[in-house]
């Protein structure tokens, strides 16, 4: 039984490590935020299905906000820099 558990655990770990993420994003290596002091985040939730937990969605937004604040910007709902997040 112990050998079967070890084999299944190993297969699970290998399967998880080789699975590619469905997360896609555009990036520019020279993207510079130093010209901005503040930012805003807009989640486009019109295409989100009912299976998406709204609490998880808000946690995602809060984590993104914290990551950008760590870069030196402040959150401001009236900012000209807008991070628009679309889920599909």
N, C-alpha and C positions, 0 to 999 in steps of 0.2 A: 504494500500500500504506500509505503514511504517513497519508493522508486517512482510510482505512478504520479504522486503529488509533485515530486521534483521535476519529472518530465513535463507535466502540464504547466507548472510554473515557468519553466524555461521556455516552452513554446509560447506562452502568454507574453513573457517579456520580449522575446524576439519579435512577435507579432506587433506589439505596441511600439517597439523602437523602429520598425520599418514602415509603419503606417504614415502616409503623408498627410499633412494638415490641409483642410479645405479652405484655410484662410488665405486670401489673396489681397495684395495691396500694391499700390503704385508707390514708387519711391524715387527720389532724386538724390544722388549722393552729395550734391552741393547744396541741399536744402538748408537754409539758414534762418533760424528764428530770432536772431539778434536784432532784427529791425522792428520787432514787435514787443509790446509790454504786456498785452493781455490777449485773451482768446475766449472763444465760445465753442460749445459742442452741441451739435444737433443730431439727434438720432432719428433717422427716417424709419418710423415704425409702421408705415402704411403697408409695407410688404411682409411684415412679420406675421407668421401664422400663430394660431392659438396655442401651439405646443411650446412656444417660447415663454419661459417664466419671466414675468415682469420684474421680479426681485433680482433675478440674475442679470437682466438687462440694465437695471439701475446700478448694480454692483460693477458691471463692465464700464459704465459711464463714469462712475466714481473712481475706478482704478485708472482709467485713461486721464481723467482730470488730475489725479495725483501725480501721474508720470509727467505730465506737461508742466505742472507747477514745480516739480523737481528740476525742470530745465530752466526755471527762473521767470516764468510767465505767471500772470495772475488771471483767475477766472473772472470774466465780465460778460454779462448777457448782451451788452451793447457793443461788443468788440467787432472790429472789422476783420479779424482773423477768425475764420469759422472752420472747424473740423466737422464735416458732414459725414456721418457714418451710415452706410446703406447695407442692409442685410438681404441676402438673396439665397 
